Structures are given as C-alpha cells and as structure tokens.
Amino acid sequence: MLPIYMAKTDKLDRELKKGSTELLILSLLEGRPRHGYDVGRQIELKSNGVVRLHVASLYPLLYRLERRGWVAGRWVEREGERRRRYYRLTAAGRHVLEDQKDAWRAFVAAVNRVVRTAHA
C-alpha cells in the first residue's frame, strides 16, 4: 500500500497535468502541424518523461480542441505509411494560446511568490 503522502502527490500530479494539457498541446502545434502520436511523444520528450499523455486522453482532447475551432485536422496519406491526422493551430487557437500562456505565467509567478515567502 502506498503511503498517504504519495497518493496525495499522485493526485496533485494528475490535477496539474489535467489543467495544463491544452496549453501543452497548443504550444506544440504553434511551431508546425503534428499528428496525434507526435504530439504525445513530444510532450513526453520535452518534459523529460514527467508528463505522459495516454492515447485514451490525448485523442479526445485533440477532437475537443478541433470542435472548439482552436485546431484544424486533416488526413494525410503517404505511400508506404498509414494514414495520419495532422493538426495545426488556427487563428482562434493562437489567441487562446496567448491567453493561456499569459494566465500560466501569472499563475507560476504567484505560486513562486508564495513558495519563496512561505517561511519568511
């Protein structure tokens, strides 16, 4: 059985990931279109394995971002490869991404202020 503090840490990790996943995906698509598997792989690589998105949560999120009009997907078929759906950031998605980046920076700055002064 896991100690209570580990269970609480795991839950916090899941909540942090859930709250930042859209930002991570939109940020990756800012540079260039990517297919879903590549989005998940890049998040894992760039986070040094700290953030991993399972297919069961990644693709529904990509579809939801597409329904909102923040990303656009198109199927691409290449000879010798299986068909893949590539996602790109839309103009609306760029605005949302900038808003989310601003909110994230403000949140991180606020947390840092509290953490630095917590025992002062």
N, C-alpha and C positions, 0 to 999 in steps of 0.2 A: 504494500500500500504506500502511495506517495505521501510525503509529509504535507501538512496543510499549506505551508508557505509555497511549495512547488505547485500545488493545484491552483492557488490564487495567482501565481506568476503566469501559469499557462493560460488562465482565463484572461488576464490582462493582456498577454501577448496576442491572443485571438481578437480581443476588442480593438487593440491598436491597429492590427492588420486590417480588420474589417473597416475601420474608419479611414484608412489611408489607401486602400486598394484602387479606388477610382483615380486618385491623384497619381499613383504609380503607373497605371495603365496609360492615362492621358499623356503623362510626361514621356513615356517611351514612344508613343505614337507621334509626338511633336517632331521628332527628328526625321522619321520616314515611316511609310506603311510597313506593317508587320503582320504575319499570320499569327493566329492564337497561340500555337505551340511556342513560337519565338518570343512572344510577349511574356509568357510564363517562364521560359528559360532565361531571358534577360533579367527579369526581376530577381530570380534566384541567383544568377551570376553576380549582378551588380550589388546585391545585398549580402554577398558572401555567404549565401545559404540561410540567412536569418529569416527571409521571407520566401515562403514557397506557396504557390497557388495550385491547388488541385484542379484538375480538369472539371470536376463537378461544380466548382465555384467560378472558375475563370470564364468558361464559355457563356453561362447565363449572364454574367456581368457584362461581357462584350455585347451580347444581344440587347441587354437593357440600355447600354450606352448608345447603341445603334438606334433603338426605338426613340430615345430622347433627342436624337439628331446630333449627338456630340461626336460620333464617329460614323464613318460610312464604310461598308464592307463590300467587297466584290470577289467573285470566284475567279481564280487564275488556274489555268491548266497548262502544264509544261510537259513536253514529251518525256516519257520515262519516269515521271513523278506523279504522285497522286494529286488530285485537285485540292487546292488550299484556298481558304477565305482570308484575304488580306484586308486589314483595317487601316484607315487613315483618319487623321483628325480633321474635323470640319471647322468652318469659321466659328460656329457656335461653340464647338468643343474647345477652340483656342481661348475664347472668352472665359469659359468655365474653368479651364486650366489656370489661367492667370488669376482668377478669383480664388481658386483653391490654393494656389501657391502663396498668395498674399495671406490667406487665412492660416495656412500651415506655418508660415514664418512668424506670424503674430502669436500663434499658439506655442510654438517652440520657444520663442523669446520669453513669453510669460512663464512657462514651466521652468526655464533656466533661471529666471529671476527668483522664483520661489525656492528652487533647489539650492541656489547659491546663498540665499539668505535665511534658509530654514533654521539654522542653529546659530544665528548671529545674536 
